[in-house]
Amino acid sequence: MAKKAVSCPAETALTILEGRWTLLILRALFEGTKRFSELHRSLAGVSHRTLTHQLRELADSGLINRKVYAQVPPKVEYSLTSLGRTLKPVIDAMHEWAETHGRLVKIKRG
């Protein structure tokens, strides 16, 4: 199925941040460069497959760098690009809003 054209700039941001683990991955990388195992340990509940998929999507969108070292065993590090770092104030604002107003929102789960 073809993706529909984005008609609103805010929709672009939501599309980029829509993955369940995306915000948590970005938050972890705001602290600095991480290896896959470090990210996996810091994100309780994410499967290896899902984390790999989300990291690939973030790299494809230009938000994170994936650096592979030519060694055995393989070493891969993830870090934010300059574009990825521009999301920090956006995510901080979302966090602040949720701290202030989140309890007032009725969320239907499941």
C-alpha positions as CSV (number, residue, x, y, z in Angstrom):
1,M,0.0,0.0,0.0
2,A,1.4,3.4,-1.0
3,K,1.9,5.9,1.8
4,K,-0.3,9.0,1.5
5,A,1.2,12.4,1.0
6,V,1.9,14.4,4.1
7,S,-0.2,17.6,4.1
8,C,0.9,19.2,7.4
9,P,4.4,19.8,8.8
10,A,3.3,18.4,12.2
11,E,2.2,15.2,10.4
12,T,5.8,14.9,9.1
13,A,7.1,15.1,12.7
14,L,4.5,12.5,13.9
15,T,5.4,10.2,11.0
16,I,9.1,10.3,12.0
17,L,8.3,9.7,15.7
18,E,5.5,7.1,15.3
19,G,7.5,4.0,16.2
20,R,6.7,2.7,19.7
21,W,10.4,2.8,20.6
22,T,11.5,5.7,18.6
23,L,11.3,8.4,21.3
24,L,13.1,6.1,23.8
25,I,15.9,5.3,21.4
26,L,16.4,9.0,20.7
27,R,16.3,9.8,24.4
28,A,19.0,7.2,25.0
29,L,21.1,8.6,22.2
30,F,20.8,12.2,23.5
31,E,23.1,10.9,26.2
32,G,25.7,9.9,23.7
33,T,26.9,7.2,21.4
34,K,25.7,3.7,22.2
35,R,26.3,0.1,21.1
36,F,23.4,-2.1,20.2
37,S,23.7,-4.1,23.4
38,E,23.7,-0.9,25.5
39,L,20.5,0.3,23.8
40,H,18.8,-3.1,24.2
41,R,19.6,-3.1,27.9
42,S,18.3,0.4,28.4
43,L,15.0,-0.3,26.6
44,A,13.3,-3.0,28.8
45,G,10.9,-5.0,26.7
46,V,12.1,-4.3,23.2
47,S,13.0,-7.4,21.1
48,H,16.3,-7.5,19.2
49,R,14.3,-7.6,15.9
50,T,12.2,-4.6,16.8
51,L,15.2,-2.6,17.9
52,T,17.1,-3.5,14.8
53,H,14.1,-2.4,12.6
54,Q,13.6,0.9,14.5
55,L,17.3,1.7,14.3
56,R,17.3,1.0,10.6
57,E,14.4,3.3,10.1
58,L,16.0,6.1,12.1
59,A,19.2,5.7,10.1
60,D,17.3,5.6,6.8
61,S,15.6,8.8,7.7
62,G,18.9,10.5,8.5
63,L,18.3,10.9,12.3
64,I,21.0,8.5,13.5
65,N,24.4,7.3,12.3
66,R,25.3,3.7,12.3
67,K,29.1,3.1,12.4
68,V,30.3,-0.4,11.8
69,Y,33.9,-1.3,12.8
70,A,35.8,-3.9,10.8
71,Q,36.7,-6.3,13.6
72,V,35.7,-9.7,15.0
73,P,33.3,-9.8,16.8
74,P,31.6,-7.0,14.9
75,K,31.2,-3.7,16.7
76,V,28.4,-1.3,15.7
77,E,27.8,2.1,17.3
78,Y,24.8,4.4,17.0
79,S,24.8,8.1,17.5
80,L,22.6,11.1,16.6
81,T,23.2,13.1,13.4
82,S,23.0,16.9,13.6
83,L,19.4,16.5,12.3
84,G,18.6,14.0,15.0
85,R,19.9,16.3,17.7
86,T,17.4,19.0,16.5
87,L,14.6,16.8,17.9
88,K,15.8,17.2,21.5
89,P,13.8,20.4,22.2
90,V,10.7,18.9,20.5
91,I,10.9,15.8,22.7
92,D,11.7,17.8,25.8
93,A,8.6,20.0,25.1
94,M,6.4,16.8,24.7
95,H,7.8,15.5,28.0
96,E,7.0,18.8,29.7
97,W,3.5,18.9,28.3
98,A,2.9,15.3,29.5
99,E,4.2,16.2,33.0
100,T,1.9,19.1,33.2
101,H,-1.2,17.9,31.4
102,G,-0.9,14.1,30.8
103,R,-3.0,13.1,33.8
104,L,-5.9,15.0,32.3
105,V,-5.9,13.0,29.1
106,K,-8.1,10.0,28.9
107,I,-6.2,7.2,27.1
108,K,-8.0,4.1,25.9
109,R,-5.6,1.2,26.0
110,G,-5.9,-2.0,24.0
